């Protein structure tokens, strides 16, 4: 989540929180995926992010871009199914958005989120409305960008905006029919439960917002 002055330590906090959330919610995310998918989303995501946490000291870098590239490589190699390429691409595109930057501002944070979303769109041949994680990630990014355009806000406020928007957007996927991924094969049976990827984005954003003030 962005702030008026997002330093490398803040980026590390966000990525570490994302990783911890993926591991902690392995079963919950898997159960959601099992409703219309093959149920491996939680397992796959957790296994990859476990390695991110285990190798943390070797991944962290003073360069935001290099740090994100290291994480992207782990995710791409270690996360199974379709999640590995998609989440790996997201981190890699985010890295490209802050190439040669040593410190990050709010605009950089939005740029990373936007680049991640565009990477997922290209890799997954998907877009908003297809009932994927994009249906939480894109509205969340839009909301943060709008808040900044209105005059910004402190880090806690921006993180709260991101979390609240992501949760509402993830909940809204319940009424959608999946058009991408394994869930799309089930047709109308995919209606009635939220997309697990969108829910994951929301839970991660909520965890980031909840712990922002105590991030150290």
N, C-alpha and C positions, 0 to 999 in steps of 0.2 A: 504494500500500500504506500502511496506517495506521501510526502510531507513537504513543507516549504523548503526544507533542507534535508535531503535524504542521503546520508553518508553510507559508506561501504558497510559499516556495522549494522545499519538499519536494513540494508539489503540482505545481509547474512541472517539477521533475525527473521525476516520474512521467509526466506528459503528454508531455514531450519524449522520454522513453525509449519510450513507446508509439508515438509517431510515427516515431522512428528505426527501431524494430523492424519496423513495417509496411513501411517503405521497403526495409530491408535484406532482408526475407524475401518480396519480391514474387513471385519465381519459385517458391519453395517453397510458399507458400500457394496460388498459382495451380495448381501441379501437383496438390496435394491436392484442390482444387475440381474439377479436370478429371476425376477418377475417376468421380464421379457427378453433377457439376454442369456448368455451362457454362465453367468454367475462368477466369472473369474476377474472382474474388474478390481475388486478390493484386494484380492490376493496378489495380482500382478503389480498393482501400484505399491502395495506395501513392501513387496520383495525388493523393488528397485530403490525405494526411498530408505529402506533399512541400510542398504549399502552406502547411500549418500551420508547417512548419519554415522555409520561405522568408519567411513573414510574421511570424515569431515575435515580434520586438520590438514589433510593433503589436498583438499579441494579449495579451501578458502584462499583468496588472493587479494592483494591490495588493488588489483584491477577488477572492477565490476564485470567487465566483459569476459576476462579470463575465468573468473569464478563461475559465471553462468555457463561458459563453454564446458568447463569441467563437469558441472552438474548435468548438462545436456548429454555428455558422452556416457556417463553412468546410466542415466535413464534410458537412453537409446539402446544400450547393450543389455541392460538387466531387467527392464520391464517387458513382460511378455504381451502377446496379443497385439491388438491395434493401439493400445495405450502407449506403448514404448515409442513408436515413431511419432505419435501426435504430441505427447508431452515432451519428448526430446526435442522435437522441432520447435515447440513453444519456447523452451529455454534457449535454444540456439538463436532463434530470431530475436529474442530479448537481448541476448549478448550483442548481436549485430547492431541493435539500436543505440547502444551506448559505447560503441567502439572508440577507443582512445580517450575515454572519460575516466578521470580519477575520482571525481566527486559527482554526485547526482543531485539534481534538483527535481522539483515536482513535475516539470515538463518531461524530464527524462523518464520518470516513473510511468507516466501516461504513455510515453513512446514505447517503453518496454512491453506494457500490457497490450498496446495496439499491435505491435509487431508480433507478439506471441499469438494473438487472435488471427492475424492475417496468415501466419505460418500454418496454423491449424486448419484454416479454411482451405489453403492450397494443398496441404498434405492429405487431408481427409475428404477433399472435394465436397465440402459442406458449407453451410452458411446458417445465419440466424433463422430460426423457424424449422430447422430439420430435427429438433429435439436432441441436441448434443450439449456438451459443456459450453459451446459458444453462446447458448441462450442465457447463460449466467455471466460469462466472461465479458461479452461485448456490452450488455447493458451496464454492468459494473464499471467498465472503463469509461463509457459515455457519461455516467453520472459523476464520476470523479473529475472528468475533464470539464463538465459544466460547472461544477462547484468551484473549480479553480478559475474559470472564466468570470465567475461572479465575484471574485475577490479572494478566492482561496479559503484558507482555514488552517488551524493547527493540525498537527499530525493525527491526533486522536479523532478530530472531527472528520477528517478525510477517510481515515480507516473505518469509522462508523458508517459513513456514506457508502463506502464500498461494500461493507458487510450487509447492510440493510437492503441495498439494491440487489445484491447477488442472491440473497435469500428469497426476496419476492419474485425475482426472475426464475429461480430454480423451482419454486412452488408452482409457477405458471406453466411449467413444462408438463404438469400432470395431465392437462387437457389436450396435449398435443399428440399427434401420431408420429412415431419415429420414421424418419426418411433416410437415415444412414445407420450403418453398423448392424450387428446381429439383431437388434431389436426391430429393425425395419422389416425383417422377414416375418414377423408375427402380425403385421398389419394393424388392424384395429385393437388387437389385444394389448398393444403398447400404450393405448390410452387408459388413463386411470392411475398411473403411477409416475412419479417424477423421474427425470433422466438422472442416472447415477453420477454421470460426469458433472452435470450442472449442480447437483447437490454437493458433490465434493468441492467444487469451487466455492460454493456458499459457506460450507463448514470451515474451509481453510481461511476464507476472508473473515469469518466470525472469530476464529481463534487468533488471527493476527490482531484484530481490533481489541479483543478482550485482554490480550497481554501487552499491548503497545506501551502502556504507561509503566510497566514493570520490566521492560526489555533489557534494562541495564546499560 
